[in-house]
Amino acid sequence: MSLVKIEEGYMPFHEFKTYYRIVGERTPGKAPLLLIHGGPGSSHNYFELLDDYADTGRQLIMYDQVGCGLSSQPEDEKWYVKETWAEELIALRQYLHLDDIHMLGQSWGGMLEMFYLTHYDQTGIRSVMIDGSPASIKLWTQEQHRLIQYLSYEDRQAIAEAERTGDFTGAQYLAANERYMAAYCWDTPTADSPEPMRRPTHGQRASYIAEGPNEFTENGTLSDYDVTDDLHKIHVPTLVTNGTDDLCTPLIAKSVYDHIPGAKWHLFANSRHLALLDQPAEFRQVLDDWLTAND
């Protein structure tokens, strides 16, 4: 059980508020780690699995992006775009005086990192970890359709029918999608799952507006996301990671790794979309080695 200090608060952002959570205290020589969650529509919850990592003297900062978790839920759909979340990231760095940091973005969080690093300012960022994230939604959906081919005939049919009709409410489709997510993302939480995984993320609306009904029908505000040709602009040390059984396939990860000058890549050999959950010890070791090397 970690005994580190935890501080929670809210940052004003436009007419909204952004929830943040700070674990541990700053240690000279160890830049804090800012954790950027996935989705859009997930929350900081699963990063709480890392709380005891702050025992090493590394302060962790996590937050819920607007539209998710404990942050405000804007009514107007115009807010659910990558520019809003990039502005929020900039505002949070200013508000919490995160002038000198490492960043780790998981899934959509890594996409947000890539957009931020290529379109805004890289000053004060020691290193970034891009964990299970595509640089192109087009490649992502292409790879999801390839992964679907490994499901049972019945599940493939149910998914194809849902895509054909645009009706993603049928019992057969929902069961098929759950099996697809269990194979490549993570299991539907049960009473035995870690508590942070069981907690609601309150991000279903954000997910639907920004992404769409599922991982392979990307028709939301991020459907045209593609920063592949901008990745050469990233000049901070970058570690790309993914799992062998990840929604973010090795091909997707390689398309990020190939375009960032001097990037490193770590493949988690027995992980789906959240190595932090599937291979926690290896994930922490890789993270710690990376951050220490780039302090």
DORONU-473821 format. One line per 3 residues: number of its first residue (from 1); their letters; for each residue x, y, z of N, C-alpha, C, CB. Coordinates in steps of 0.1 Angstrom, whole numbers. Glycine has a CB too. Layout:
% residues N
NUM = A = X Y Z X Y Z X Y Z X Y Z  ... .
***
This chain:
% residues 295
1 = MSL = 9 -12 0 0 0 0 9 12 0 -10 0 12  7 21 -9 15 33 -11 10 43 0 14 39 -25  20 50 6 17 60 16 20 74 11 25 58 29 .
4 = VKI = 22 76 -3 25 89 -8 14 98 -7 30 87 -23  17 111 -7 7 122 -6 -1 123 -19 14 135 -3  -14 124 -18 -22 126 -30 -30 139 -29 -32 114 -32 .
7 = EEG = -29 147 -39 -36 160 -40 -45 160 -52 -26 172 -40  -58 164 -49 -68 164 -60 -73 179 -62 -79 155 -58  -77 182 -73 -82 196 -75 -88 197 -89 -71 206 -74 .
10 = YMP = -93 210 -92 -99 213 -104 -92 225 -110 -114 215 -103  -90 225 -123 -85 237 -130 -96 243 -138 -73 233 -140  -98 256 -138 -108 262 -146 -103 261 -161 -110 277 -142 .
13 = FHE = -112 258 -170 -108 257 -184 -121 261 -192 -104 242 -188  -119 272 -200 -131 279 -206 -142 280 -195 -136 270 -218  -154 276 -198 -164 277 -188 -165 264 -180 -178 281 -194 .
16 = FKT = -156 255 -182 -156 242 -176 -146 240 -165 -154 231 -187  -144 228 -160 -134 225 -150 -128 211 -153 -139 226 -135  -115 211 -151 -107 199 -154 -102 193 -141 -95 202 -164 .
19 = YYR = -105 180 -138 -101 174 -126 -86 169 -128 -110 162 -123  -78 171 -117 -65 166 -118 -61 159 -104 -54 177 -121  -51 150 -105 -47 142 -93 -32 141 -93 -54 128 -93 .
22 = IVG = -26 146 -82 -11 146 -81 -7 136 -71 -6 160 -78  2 127 -75 6 116 -66 21 118 -62 3 102 -72  24 119 -49 38 121 -45 43 135 -46 47 112 -54 .
25 = ERT = 55 137 -43 61 150 -43 73 151 -52 65 155 -29  76 163 -57 87 165 -66 100 162 -59 87 179 -73  109 155 -67 122 152 -62 132 159 -71 125 136 -61 .
28 = PGK = 142 166 -65 152 172 -74 159 161 -83 163 179 -66  161 164 -96 167 155 -105 157 145 -111 178 148 -98  145 145 -106 135 136 -112 123 144 -117 130 125 -102 .
31 = APL = 122 146 -130 111 154 -135 98 146 -134 113 157 -151  87 153 -130 74 147 -129 70 140 -142 63 157 -124  61 130 -140 55 123 -152 40 126 -153 57 107 -150 .
34 = LLI = 37 132 -165 23 136 -168 17 124 -176 22 149 -175  6 119 -171 -1 107 -177 -13 112 -184 -4 97 -166  -15 108 -197 -26 113 -205 -34 100 -209 -20 120 -218 .
37 = HGG = -46 100 -205 -55 88 -207 -60 87 -221 -66 88 -197  -65 75 -224 -71 72 -237 -85 75 -238 -68 58 -240  -91 69 -249 -105 71 -252 -106 76 -267 -111 82 -242 .
40 = PGS = -109 89 -269 -115 98 -259 -127 92 -252 -118 112 -265  -128 95 -239 -140 89 -232 -136 80 -221 -148 82 -241  -123 77 -220 -118 70 -208 -116 80 -197 -105 61 -211 .
43 = SHN = -107 77 -187 -104 86 -176 -91 83 -171 -115 86 -165  -87 90 -160 -74 87 -154 -74 74 -146 -70 99 -145  -85 68 -144 -87 57 -134 -76 47 -135 -100 51 -137 .
46 = YFE = -73 41 -147 -64 30 -148 -50 34 -144 -64 24 -161  -47 47 -145 -33 52 -141 -31 51 -126 -31 66 -146  -42 50 -118 -41 48 -104 -33 34 -101 -54 48 -97 .
49 = LLD = -33 25 -110 -25 13 -109 -10 16 -107 -28 3 -121  -6 28 -111 8 32 -110 11 40 -97 12 40 -122  1 42 -88 3 51 -77 15 48 -69 -9 50 -67 .
52 = DYA = 18 35 -66 29 32 -58 43 34 -65 28 17 -53  42 36 -78 54 40 -85 60 53 -80 52 41 -101  51 62 -75 55 75 -69 64 72 -57 43 83 -65 .
55 = DTG = 64 60 -51 74 57 -40 88 58 -44 71 43 -35  91 58 -57 105 59 -62 109 73 -62 106 53 -76  100 83 -58 104 97 -58 100 104 -71 119 98 -56 .
58 = RQL = 93 97 -79 88 103 -92 74 108 -90 89 93 -104  71 121 -91 58 126 -89 50 123 -102 58 141 -87  37 118 -100 28 115 -111 17 125 -111 23 101 -109 .
61 = IMY = 14 130 -123 2 139 -125 -7 132 -135 6 153 -130  -20 130 -131 -30 125 -140 -42 134 -140 -34 110 -135  -50 133 -150 -62 142 -151 -72 136 -160 -58 156 -156 .
64 = DQV = -84 141 -158 -95 136 -167 -98 147 -177 -109 134 -159  -96 143 -190 -99 153 -201 -113 158 -200 -95 147 -215  -116 170 -204 -129 176 -204 -138 166 -212 -129 190 -209 .
67 = GCG = -150 163 -207 -159 154 -213 -158 140 -207 -157 153 -228  -148 138 -198 -145 125 -192 -144 125 -177 -132 119 -198  -146 114 -171 -143 112 -157 -150 122 -148 -128 112 -155 .
70 = LSS = -142 129 -139 -147 138 -130 -146 153 -135 -139 137 -117  -143 154 -147 -142 168 -154 -156 171 -159 -131 168 -165  -158 184 -163 -170 189 -169 -174 181 -182 -170 204 -172 .
73 = QPE = -187 180 -184 -192 174 -196 -199 184 -205 -202 162 -192  -192 190 -214 -199 201 -222 -211 196 -230 -188 207 -232  -221 204 -230 -233 200 -238 -230 201 -253 -245 209 -235 .
76 = DEK = -223 212 -257 -221 215 -271 -210 206 -277 -217 230 -273  -214 199 -288 -205 189 -294 -192 195 -300 -212 181 -304  -192 209 -302 -181 215 -308 -168 214 -300 -184 230 -310 .
79 = WYV = -170 211 -287 -158 210 -278 -151 197 -279 -162 212 -263  -157 187 -285 -151 173 -285 -142 171 -297 -163 163 -285  -132 179 -298 -122 179 -309 -108 179 -303 -124 191 -319 .
82 = KET = -98 175 -311 -85 173 -307 -79 187 -302 -76 168 -317  -83 198 -309 -78 211 -305 -82 215 -290 -83 222 -314  -94 211 -286 -98 214 -272 -89 207 -263 -113 210 -270 .
85 = WAE = -87 194 -265 -79 186 -256 -64 190 -256 -80 171 -259  -59 195 -267 -45 200 -268 -44 213 -260 -41 202 -282  -54 222 -261 -55 235 -254 -55 232 -239 -67 243 -258 .
88 = ELI = -63 222 -235 -64 218 -221 -51 213 -215 -75 207 -220  -44 205 -223 -31 200 -219 -21 212 -217 -25 191 -230  -21 222 -226 -13 234 -225 -17 242 -212 -14 243 -237 .
91 = ALR = -30 243 -210 -35 250 -198 -31 243 -185 -50 252 -199  -32 230 -185 -28 222 -173 -13 224 -170 -32 207 -175  -5 223 -180 9 225 -178 12 239 -171 17 224 -191 .
94 = QYL = 5 249 -176 7 262 -170 2 263 -156 0 273 -179  -10 258 -154 -17 259 -141 -10 252 -130 -31 253 -143  -4 240 -134 3 232 -123 19 234 -124 0 217 -125 .
97 = HLD = 23 244 -132 37 247 -133 46 235 -137 43 253 -120  41 228 -148 48 216 -153 57 220 -164 37 205 -158  67 228 -160 77 234 -170 87 223 -175 84 246 -164 .
100 = DIH = 89 213 -166 100 204 -169 94 190 -166 113 206 -161  90 182 -176 82 170 -174 86 159 -184 67 173 -174  82 147 -180 81 136 -190 66 134 -192 87 122 -184 .
103 = MLG = 62 129 -204 48 126 -207 46 111 -211 43 136 -218  35 105 -207 31 92 -212 17 93 -216 34 81 -201  14 90 -229 1 90 -234 -3 76 -238 -1 100 -245 .
106 = QSW = -14 71 -233 -19 57 -237 -30 58 -247 -23 49 -224  -29 51 -258 -40 50 -268 -43 64 -273 -53 44 -262  -55 69 -272 -58 83 -276 -49 93 -270 -73 86 -274 .
109 = GGM = -45 90 -257 -35 99 -250 -22 101 -258 -32 93 -237  -18 90 -264 -6 91 -273 -8 98 -286 0 77 -276  -20 97 -291 -24 105 -303 -24 120 -299 -38 100 -308 .
112 = LEM = -30 123 -287 -30 137 -283 -15 142 -281 -38 138 -269  -7 134 -276 8 138 -274 13 141 -288 16 126 -268  11 132 -298 17 134 -311 11 147 -318 14 122 -320 .
115 = FYL = -1 149 -316 -7 162 -321 -1 174 -314 -23 162 -320  0 173 -301 6 184 -293 20 187 -297 5 180 -278  28 176 -298 42 178 -301 45 183 -315 50 165 -299 .
118 = THY = 36 180 -325 38 184 -339 32 197 -342 33 173 -348  22 202 -334 15 214 -337 16 225 -327 0 211 -339  22 222 -315 24 232 -305 39 233 -301 15 229 -292 .
121 = DQT = 41 235 -288 55 237 -284 61 226 -276 56 250 -275  73 221 -279 79 210 -273 88 214 -261 87 202 -283  88 227 -258 97 232 -247 94 225 -234 96 247 -246 .
124 = GIR = 104 221 -227 103 216 -213 99 201 -212 93 224 -206  98 194 -223 94 180 -223 107 172 -224 84 177 -235  110 165 -213 123 157 -213 122 144 -222 125 152 -198 .
127 = SVM = 110 138 -222 108 126 -230 93 123 -231 116 113 -224  89 115 -241 76 111 -242 75 96 -244 68 118 -254  65 89 -239 62 75 -241 49 75 -249 62 67 -228 .
130 = IDG = 48 69 -260 36 68 -268 32 53 -267 38 72 -283  21 50 -260 18 37 -256 5 32 -263 16 36 -240  7 24 -273 -5 18 -280 -13 28 -288 -14 12 -270 .
133 = SPA = -6 37 -296 -13 48 -303 -10 48 -318 -9 61 -296  -20 51 -326 -18 53 -340 -15 67 -344 -30 48 -348  -8 69 -355 -6 82 -361 -16 85 -371 8 84 -367 .
136 = SIK = -24 74 -375 -34 76 -386 -46 67 -382 -28 71 -399  -58 74 -382 -70 66 -379 -73 57 -391 -82 76 -377  -70 61 -403 -72 52 -414 -65 39 -413 -68 59 -428 .
139 = LWT = -52 39 -409 -45 27 -407 -51 19 -395 -30 30 -404  -55 26 -384 -61 20 -373 -73 12 -377 -65 30 -362  -82 18 -384 -95 10 -388 -92 -1 -397 -105 20 -394 .
142 = QEQ = -82 1 -406 -78 -10 -415 -73 -22 -407 -67 -5 -425  -65 -19 -397 -59 -30 -388 -70 -37 -379 -48 -25 -380  -80 -28 -375 -90 -34 -367 -98 -45 -375 -100 -23 -361 .
145 = HRL = -101 -41 -388 -108 -51 -396 -100 -63 -399 -112 -44 -410  -87 -62 -399 -78 -74 -400 -79 -83 -387 -63 -70 -403  -79 -76 -376 -80 -83 -363 -94 -90 -362 -78 -74 -351 .
148 = IQY = -104 -84 -367 -118 -90 -366 -118 -104 -373 -128 -81 -373  -109 -105 -383 -109 -118 -391 -105 -130 -382 -99 -117 -403  -99 -127 -371 -95 -139 -362 -106 -143 -352 -82 -135 -354 .
151 = LSY = -117 -136 -352 -128 -139 -344 -136 -151 -350 -138 -127 -342  -145 -157 -343 -153 -168 -348 -162 -163 -360 -163 -174 -337  -166 -172 -368 -175 -169 -380 -187 -161 -376 -179 -182 -388 .
154 = EDR = -193 -166 -365 -206 -159 -360 -203 -145 -356 -211 -167 -348  -192 -143 -349 -188 -129 -344 -185 -120 -356 -177 -129 -334  -178 -126 -366 -175 -118 -378 -188 -113 -385 -166 -126 -388 .
157 = QAI = -197 -123 -386 -210 -120 -393 -218 -109 -385 -218 -133 -394  -218 -110 -372 -225 -101 -364 -220 -87 -365 -225 -105 -349  -206 -86 -366 -200 -73 -367 -202 -67 -381 -185 -74 -364 .
160 = AEA = -201 -76 -391 -203 -71 -405 -218 -66 -407 -200 -82 -415  -227 -73 -401 -241 -69 -402 -244 -56 -395 -250 -80 -396  -238 -54 -383 -239 -41 -376 -233 -30 -384 -232 -42 -362 .
163 = ERT = -222 -32 -391 -215 -22 -399 -224 -19 -411 -201 -26 -403  -230 -29 -417 -238 -27 -429 -250 -19 -426 -242 -41 -435  -257 -22 -415 -269 -15 -412 -267 -2 -404 -279 -25 -404 .
166 = GDF = -256 -1 -397 -253 10 -388 -260 9 -375 -258 23 -395  -266 -3 -372 -273 -6 -360 -263 -13 -350 -286 -14 -362  -258 -6 -340 -248 -12 -331 -254 -15 -317 -236 -3 -329 .
169 = TGA = -267 -19 -318 -274 -21 -305 -278 -36 -303 -287 -13 -304  -277 -44 -314 -282 -58 -313 -273 -67 -304 -281 -64 -327  -280 -77 -298 -273 -85 -288 -261 -93 -294 -283 -95 -282 .
172 = QYL = -263 -98 -306 -252 -106 -312 -240 -97 -315 -257 -112 -325  -242 -85 -320 -231 -75 -322 -224 -72 -309 -236 -62 -329  -232 -68 -299 -227 -64 -286 -218 -75 -280 -238 -60 -276 .
175 = AAN = -223 -88 -281 -215 -99 -276 -202 -101 -284 -223 -112 -276  -203 -99 -297 -191 -101 -305 -181 -90 -303 -195 -100 -320  -186 -78 -301 -177 -67 -298 -170 -68 -284 -185 -53 -298 .
178 = ERY = -177 -74 -275 -172 -76 -262 -160 -87 -263 -182 -81 -252  -162 -97 -271 -152 -107 -273 -140 -101 -280 -157 -120 -281  -142 -93 -290 -131 -86 -297 -123 -77 -287 -137 -77 -309 .
181 = MAA = -130 -70 -279 -123 -61 -269 -116 -70 -259 -133 -52 -262  -121 -81 -255 -114 -89 -245 -102 -95 -251 -124 -101 -241  -102 -98 -264 -90 -104 -271 -79 -93 -273 -94 -109 -285 .
184 = YCW = -83 -81 -276 -73 -71 -280 -71 -59 -271 -76 -67 -294  -81 -57 -262 -81 -45 -254 -79 -49 -239 -94 -36 -255  -90 -51 -232 -90 -57 -219 -103 -63 -216 -86 -47 -208 .
187 = DTP = -104 -71 -205 -117 -78 -202 -127 -68 -196 -114 -89 -192  -139 -71 -198 -150 -63 -191 -147 -65 -177 -164 -68 -196  -147 -54 -169 -143 -56 -154 -153 -64 -147 -143 -42 -148 .
190 = TAD = -148 -72 -138 -156 -80 -129 -152 -76 -114 -153 -96 -131  -159 -83 -105 -156 -81 -91 -141 -83 -87 -165 -89 -82  -135 -91 -95 -121 -95 -92 -111 -85 -99 -117 -108 -97 .
193 = SPE = -116 -76 -107 -107 -66 -114 -102 -56 -104 -114 -59 -125  -90 -50 -106 -86 -39 -97 -96 -28 -97 -72 -33 -102  -98 -22 -85 -108 -12 -83 -108 -1 -93 -107 -6 -69 .
196 = PMR = -97 5 -97 -98 16 -107 -104 11 -120 -84 21 -109  -102 -2 -124 -108 -7 -136 -123 -8 -135 -101 -20 -140  -128 -9 -123 -143 -11 -121 -150 2 -121 -145 -19 -109 .
199 = RPT = -143 13 -118 -149 26 -116 -154 31 -130 -140 36 -109  -166 38 -130 -171 43 -143 -162 55 -148 -185 48 -141  -161 56 -161 -153 67 -167 -162 79 -171 -145 62 -179 .
202 = HGQ = -175 77 -171 -184 88 -175 -181 94 -188 -184 99 -164  -175 87 -198 -171 92 -210 -177 87 -222 -156 91 -211  -188 80 -221 -195 74 -232 -198 84 -243 -208 66 -228 .
205 = RAS = -203 96 -239 -207 106 -249 -195 111 -256 -215 117 -242  -185 114 -249 -172 119 -255 -167 109 -265 -162 122 -244  -168 96 -261 -163 85 -270 -171 85 -283 -164 72 -262 .
208 = YIA = -184 86 -281 -193 85 -293 -191 97 -303 -208 84 -289  -190 109 -297 -188 121 -305 -174 121 -312 -190 133 -297  -164 117 -305 -150 119 -310 -146 107 -318 -141 121 -299 .
211 = EGP = -150 95 -314 -145 82 -320 -156 76 -329 -141 72 -310  -167 74 -323 -178 66 -330 -183 55 -321 -173 61 -344  -190 46 -327 -197 35 -319 -187 24 -314 -207 29 -327 .
214 = NEF = -175 23 -320 -166 12 -316 -152 15 -322 -171 -2 -321  -143 6 -321 -129 8 -325 -127 7 -340 -120 -2 -318  -136 1 -347 -134 -1 -361 -144 7 -370 -136 -16 -364 .
217 = TEN = -153 14 -364 -162 23 -371 -159 38 -366 -177 20 -369  -147 43 -371 -143 56 -366 -149 67 -375 -127 57 -366  -161 72 -370 -168 82 -378 -171 95 -370 -181 77 -384 .
220 = GTL = -163 96 -359 -165 108 -351 -156 120 -355 -162 105 -336  -154 129 -346 -146 141 -349 -131 138 -352 -147 152 -338  -127 127 -348 -112 123 -350 -110 114 -362 -107 116 -337 .
223 = SDY = -121 112 -370 -120 103 -381 -110 106 -391 -134 101 -387  -106 119 -392 -96 123 -402 -82 125 -396 -100 136 -409  -81 121 -383 -68 122 -376 -57 115 -384 -69 117 -362 .
226 = DVT = -46 123 -387 -34 117 -393 -23 127 -392 -37 113 -409  -13 123 -383 -1 132 -381 11 125 -386 0 135 -366  10 114 -394 21 107 -398 32 116 -405 17 96 -408 .
229 = DDL = 28 124 -414 37 133 -421 43 144 -413 31 138 -434  38 146 -401 43 156 -392 53 151 -381 32 164 -385  54 138 -380 61 132 -369 76 135 -369 59 117 -369 .
232 = HKI = 81 138 -381 95 142 -382 99 154 -374 99 144 -397  89 162 -370 91 174 -363 94 172 -348 79 183 -364  91 159 -343 93 156 -329 108 155 -326 85 143 -325 .
235 = HVP = 113 163 -317 127 162 -314 130 159 -300 134 175 -319  120 154 -292 123 150 -279 125 135 -279 112 154 -269  132 129 -269 134 114 -269 120 107 -268 142 110 -257 .
238 = TLV = 118 98 -276 104 91 -277 106 76 -277 98 95 -291  97 70 -268 96 56 -267 82 52 -272 99 51 -252  82 43 -282 69 38 -287 67 24 -281 69 37 -303 .
241 = TNG = 56 21 -275 53 8 -270 40 3 -274 54 8 -254  38 -10 -275 26 -17 -277 27 -31 -273 21 -15 -292  16 -39 -274 15 -53 -271 14 -61 -283 4 -56 -261 .
244 = TDD = 18 -74 -282 17 -83 -294 2 -85 -298 24 -96 -291  -7 -85 -288 -21 -87 -290 -30 -75 -288 -26 -99 -280  -24 -64 -292 -29 -50 -290 -38 -46 -301 -18 -40 -287 .
247 = LCT = -49 -38 -298 -56 -31 -308 -47 -23 -316 -67 -21 -302  -36 -17 -310 -25 -10 -316 -15 -21 -321 -19 1 -307  -17 -26 -333 -9 -38 -337 6 -33 -339 -15 -43 -351 .
250 = PLI = 15 -43 -340 29 -39 -343 30 -31 -356 37 -52 -344  22 -33 -366 22 -25 -378 19 -10 -375 13 -30 -389  9 -8 -367 5 6 -363 17 12 -355 -8 6 -354 .
253 = AKS = 22 5 -345 33 10 -337 45 13 -346 37 0 -326  48 5 -355 60 7 -364 58 19 -373 62 -6 -373  45 22 -377 43 34 -385 45 47 -377 29 34 -391 .
256 = VYD = 44 46 -364 48 57 -355 63 58 -354 41 57 -341  69 47 -349 83 45 -347 91 49 -359 86 31 -343  87 45 -371 95 48 -383 96 63 -386 89 41 -395 .
259 = HIP = 87 71 -382 86 85 -386 91 95 -376 72 88 -389  95 90 -364 100 99 -353 115 97 -352 93 96 -340  123 108 -355 138 106 -355 143 101 -342 144 120 -358 .
262 = GAK = 151 91 -342 157 85 -330 148 78 -321 164 96 -324  136 75 -325 127 69 -315 132 55 -311 113 68 -321  127 50 -300 130 36 -295 116 29 -295 137 36 -281 .
265 = WHL = 116 16 -295 104 8 -295 105 -3 -286 100 4 -310  95 -5 -277 94 -17 -269 81 -25 -271 95 -13 -254  82 -37 -275 70 -46 -277 68 -55 -265 72 -54 -290 .
268 = FAN = 56 -53 -259 53 -62 -247 47 -75 -253 42 -55 -238  55 -86 -250 52 -99 -257 39 -106 -253 63 -108 -255  33 -102 -242 21 -109 -237 10 -99 -233 24 -118 -226 .
271 = SRH = 9 -88 -240 0 -78 -236 -10 -74 -247 7 -65 -233  -22 -70 -243 -32 -64 -251 -30 -49 -251 -47 -68 -247  -41 -41 -250 -40 -27 -252 -35 -20 -239 -53 -22 -256 .
274 = LAL = -34 -27 -228 -29 -20 -216 -19 -29 -209 -41 -17 -206  -6 -27 -213 5 -35 -207 6 -32 -192 18 -32 -214  2 -20 -188 2 -17 -174 -7 -27 -166 -3 -3 -172 .
277 = LDQ = -17 -32 -172 -26 -42 -166 -21 -56 -169 -40 -40 -171  -17 -59 -181 -14 -73 -185 0 -77 -180 -15 -75 -200  10 -68 -181 24 -71 -177 29 -60 -168 33 -73 -189 .
280 = PAE = 23 -58 -156 26 -46 -148 41 -45 -144 18 -47 -135  48 -56 -141 62 -56 -136 71 -51 -148 67 -69 -131  69 -57 -159 77 -53 -171 74 -39 -175 74 -63 -183 .
283 = FRQ = 61 -35 -174 57 -21 -178 65 -11 -169 42 -19 -177  65 -13 -156 71 -4 -147 86 -4 -149 69 -9 -132  92 -15 -152 107 -16 -154 110 -8 -167 111 -30 -156 .
286 = VLD = 103 -10 -178 105 -3 -190 104 12 -188 96 -8 -201  93 16 -181 90 30 -178 101 36 -170 77 31 -170  105 29 -159 115 35 -150 129 36 -157 117 26 -138 .
289 = DWL = 133 26 -165 145 27 -172 145 39 -182 148 13 -180  134 40 -189 133 51 -198 133 65 -192 119 50 -206  126 67 -181 126 80 -174 139 83 -168 115 80 -164 .
292 = TAN = 145 73 -162 158 75 -156 169 79 -166 163 63 -148  168 73 -178 178 75 -188 176 89 -194 176 65 -200  164 95 -193 161 108 -199 159 119 -189 149 107 -208 .
295 = D = 162 117 -176 162 128 -166 173 138 -169 162 122 -152 .
***
